[in-house]
Amino acid sequence: MFGGRQAPGDRPAADPFHGFSRTGYLILVTLFLADGGTCSHGRLARDLFVHPTTITLVTDQLAKNGLVKRAPDPSDRRATP
């Protein structure tokens, strides 16, 4: 690429996150690898080194797109994983 234009024969770089934000992709991978496929927002924030508000915003988007499902934690009535 030169000057903002794609040169003939140049290919766009592959998207390593498959259309997701970096945080969204990491949340999905973390949940896939987690025991039972569940994890609290607090745990995700600690494991991914991001603010808990970021986890909430991104998981809301993932849930809206049908990629994750939020459910109450039976052991903590305040928390929703």
C-alpha positions as CSV (number, residue, x, y, z in Angstrom):
1,M,0.0,0.0,0.0
2,F,1.3,3.4,-0.9
3,G,-0.4,6.8,-0.3
4,G,-3.6,5.2,1.0
5,R,-4.2,3.3,-2.2
6,Q,-4.0,-0.4,-2.7
7,A,-1.4,-1.3,-5.2
8,P,-2.3,-3.9,-7.9
9,G,-1.7,-7.4,-6.6
10,D,-1.6,-6.3,-2.9
11,R,-3.9,-8.2,-0.7
12,P,-5.6,-6.7,2.4
13,A,-4.1,-8.1,5.6
14,A,-6.1,-10.9,7.1
15,D,-8.3,-9.9,10.1
16,P,-6.8,-11.7,13.1
17,F,-9.9,-11.1,15.2
18,H,-12.4,-12.2,12.6
19,G,-14.4,-9.0,12.7
20,F,-14.5,-8.6,16.5
21,S,-12.8,-6.0,18.6
22,R,-9.6,-7.3,20.3
23,T,-11.4,-7.4,23.6
24,G,-14.5,-9.2,22.1
25,Y,-12.3,-11.8,20.5
26,L,-10.3,-12.4,23.7
27,I,-13.6,-12.7,25.7
28,L,-14.9,-15.3,23.3
29,V,-11.6,-17.3,23.4
30,T,-11.4,-17.0,27.2
31,L,-15.0,-18.3,27.6
32,F,-14.3,-21.1,25.1
33,L,-11.4,-22.2,27.2
34,A,-13.1,-21.7,30.6
35,D,-14.5,-24.6,32.6
36,G,-18.1,-24.9,31.7
37,G,-17.8,-22.0,29.3
38,T,-18.6,-19.4,32.0
39,C,-16.7,-16.7,33.7
40,S,-17.7,-13.7,35.8
41,H,-17.1,-10.1,34.5
42,G,-14.7,-9.5,37.3
43,R,-12.6,-12.5,36.4
44,L,-12.6,-11.6,32.7
45,A,-11.4,-8.1,33.6
46,R,-8.6,-9.4,35.7
47,D,-7.5,-12.1,33.3
48,L,-7.6,-9.8,30.2
49,F,-6.2,-6.7,32.0
50,V,-9.1,-4.4,31.1
51,H,-11.5,-2.3,33.1
52,P,-14.7,-4.1,34.3
53,T,-16.8,-1.4,32.4
54,T,-15.1,-2.5,29.2
55,I,-16.1,-6.1,29.8
56,T,-19.7,-5.0,30.4
57,L,-19.9,-3.0,27.3
58,V,-18.2,-5.6,25.1
59,T,-20.3,-8.5,26.5
60,D,-23.5,-6.5,26.0
61,Q,-22.5,-6.2,22.3
62,L,-21.7,-9.9,22.1
63,A,-25.0,-10.8,23.8
64,K,-26.9,-8.5,21.4
65,N,-25.3,-10.4,18.5
66,G,-26.2,-13.8,20.1
67,L,-22.6,-14.9,20.7
68,V,-22.8,-15.0,24.5
69,K,-25.5,-15.4,27.1
70,R,-25.6,-13.7,30.4
71,A,-27.0,-15.6,33.4
72,P,-27.1,-15.0,37.1
73,D,-24.4,-16.6,39.3
74,P,-26.3,-19.0,41.7
75,S,-23.6,-18.5,44.4
76,D,-23.7,-14.7,44.3
77,R,-26.9,-12.9,43.8
78,R,-25.2,-9.6,42.9
79,A,-23.1,-11.0,40.1
80,T,-24.1,-11.9,36.5
81,P,-21.5,-13.8,34.6
